[in-house]
Amino acid sequence: MTTVVAVHGNGGGSTRFSSMARLMPDTVDFHAVDLPGFNGVPFDPELDSVPAYADRLAELIDQVTGTGRPPVVLGHGIGGSIALDLASRRPETMAGLILHAPVGADLDRRLFPRIMSTPPVREVVRRLLAARAPRPLWRRLFFPNGAPDAELDTFFDGYRTCDAFGLMFEIITVDWFTALEPVTELPVVLLWGEHDRVLRSGQADAIATKAPKAERLVQPGWDHFPMLEQPEEYARVVADLATGLVAESG
């Protein structure tokens, strides 16, 4: 049995993985966790850096696995950034790492991080993403392949109570990424959607400097949220990758 612990992106929570979790094969024990400040989990003011969040992730992993074998960690978006930090400093906490479009590359050159550089703008963006009136527009922009209405409502509603949304833009920075030690003791996969418009697949080159031995997989037809748009395929790809990583780690 392969254990997978999934870490969500910004604004969301474990519910983003609900559909694909139900489609996982019996050979995979799948768990999605919620970081503090997301999905109703209280914000913790002591978590004021990526390493602090990574150490809390390690505690969540321990809650899932107990004294069992370390899991494969799947991190999406900022979840990938936090998992990468944990793997860099404490590789013994996991058997392998799947980085799905993590945040960290080209932060000094991309437009959106610069737009989100001030707290008032972050709050406006968070409220707009949670608002119901512009939701048809957001659906077309973020979900070109379509997803069930109920799941998309849950997705956007998640921004309404996401107390840590703005903090992620403060702590995931160029300085943090530059100082990160490369992950060399773990098998890693860099996973990207070919048509990802939120974090484009070209950023994999910069991420790979922090995981120089990583396998790269660019998946045709995927945008940024295949766990919602193509949950069956996403479950199959993640299960296959996790099983391979466990075999590679011995």
N, C-alpha and C positions, 0 to 999 in steps of 0.2 A: 504494500500500500504506500502510495506517494502522498505526502501531506503538502498542501499548498496554502499559504497565507497571503491573501490579497489586500493591498493597500490602495485606497481610493485617491482620486485627484481632488483638486481644490473645489470647494463649494458643495461637495457631495458626501458620500458615505458608503457604507457597505451595501446599501440598496442598489447601487449601480451594478453590482455583480449578481443580483438576485436571479435574473433569468438564466444566465449562463451557468450559475451554480447548480440549478436544477437539472442541467443537461450534462453535467460532468459524469464520466464513466465511473463504475463502481470501484475501479482501481485507484481513484484519487479521492482523498479526504480533503475537501475544500472548505476553507474558512475565510470569510471577509471580515475585517476588523474596522472599527471606527476610531479615528484619532480624536483626542480632546479638541473641543471647539467645532466638531462636525457631527451632523446627524443626531443632534440632541444630547451629545456627550458634553458635559460642562467644560467651558474654557478654563485652562489652567495657566494663570499668569506667570508661573515659574518656568513654563516652556517658552523661552524667548530666543531660541536658536534652533537651527536644523539638528545639531547633535543632541540637543535636549529632546526634541521630538523623536529622534532615532532611538534614543535610550528608552523612551516610553514605548516605542514600537517593540523593542526587545522584550519588555515586560508583557506586552500583549501576545507576543509569540510564545513566551513561557506559559501563559495562561492556556493557550491552545494545545501546546505539545507536552507540557509537564516535563517529565524526565525522559520522554521519548526522543527519537532522532530529530535533529533540526530539520525544519521544513524547507521547501523551495519558496522563496518570497517573490510574489508578483507585485510590482509597483507601477501604477499608472499616473502619469503627470507628476504632480508634486509628491504623490506617494512613491514614485520611482526615485525622486530626489532624496527623500528621507531614507528609503531602503538602501540607496547607494551610499549614503553617509554611514549607515550602520554597517554595511558590508566592508567599507573602507577601514573602519576602526575596530570592528568586532566580527570578523568573518566567521567565527565559530558559532554564531547565532543562527546560521542558515546553511543548507546543503547546496544551494544554488540560487541564482538571482535572474529573474526575468524583468528587464527594464523596458516597459512599454511607454514610449514617447515621454521620457522624463524631462523635467524642467531643469535648466542649468546652462545650456549652450547659448552662446551669442547674446547674452542678456544685455550687453552694452551696445548692441547693434540693432536689436529688434525693436520695432515701434511700440508694441503693446506694453512691454515692461516699462518703457519710458513714460507712456501715458499713465500707467498705474503707480507712478513714483510718489504721489501725494495721498494722504489719507482721505481727503474729501472726494477725490476722483474714485478711489477704490470703493467708497461707500455708495456713491451714485451708481457705479457699475453693478455692484452687488444687488442693489434695489431694482435696477432695471432688469437684471437677469431673473429675479424672482417675480417681477410684475406679470400680471395676466394679460394686459392689453397688447404688449409687443410679442407675446409668446408665439404666434404664427410665424413671425419673422425669425425668431430664434430657432424655431424648428427647421426652417428651410436652410438657415446658415450652418447650424451645427449637426443636423441630422438629414443630410441629403438622401440617404438610403432608406429613411423612414424607420419608425419604431412605434410600438403601441402607445396610444394617447395616454393611458393611465400611467405608464412608466415614464413618459416624458413629463407629465405633470409632477410626478414624484421627483424627477431630476431637477426641474426648475424650482420647485418648492423648497428644495434643499438649501438653496442660496439664502432663503429668508431667515433661517435660523443658524447660518454658518458664521459663528462668532470669530473664527480664525481666518476667514477669507483674506482680509487685508494684511494680516500678519505675514502670510506666506510671501507676499511681495517685498516685505522688509527683510526677511531672513534668508530667502533663497536669492543670493546675490552673486555678482562676479567674484568678489573677494572670497566668499564661501567656496564657490566652485573651483577657483584657482588653487586654494589651499588644500583641497581634497586629495588625499593620497590615493594613487591608483589601486584598484582591486586586482590583485594578482593571485590570490590563494583560493579563489572560488571560480567554478564554471559560471559564466554569465552569457545571457542572450540579450541582444539589443533588438527589440521588436517594434516595428513601425508599420503604420498603414500607408500604402502607396499614395493615397490621396488625402492624407492628413493635412487639414488646412489650419488647425490650431497650432500644432508644433510640427513643422514640415520635416520629412524624412531626411533631408539634407543635414539636419542637426546631428545626425548619428555620428558624423565624423568627429565633431567636437566631444560628444559624450564618450566616444571610443578612447579618447586620451586618458580617461579615468577607468576604463576597463579594456586594456590593450589586447587581451586575449579573447575577447568576447566574440561569439558567433553573431552574425547579423542576419536578420530576417525581415524583409520588406514584403508585406502581405498585399497582393493585388486586391483591389476593390474595397479596401478598408479606408475609412476616414478616421476620426479621432476616437469615436466611441463604438467600436464594434461589439463590445459587451452588451450594448443595447440594440444596435442595428442588425448584427449578425451573431446572436448569442450561441447558436449551435456550432457554427464554424469557430467562433472564438473559444468555446469550451474545448473543442477538439484540438485546436492548435496549442492552447495552454497546457492541456493534459499531455500531449505528445512532448512538448518542450520540457515540462517538469520531469517526466519520466526519464528523458534523456539526460537531464542535468543530474539526477540522482545516480544514474548509472555511471556517469562521468566522474562524479565525486567519489565513487567507490563505497 
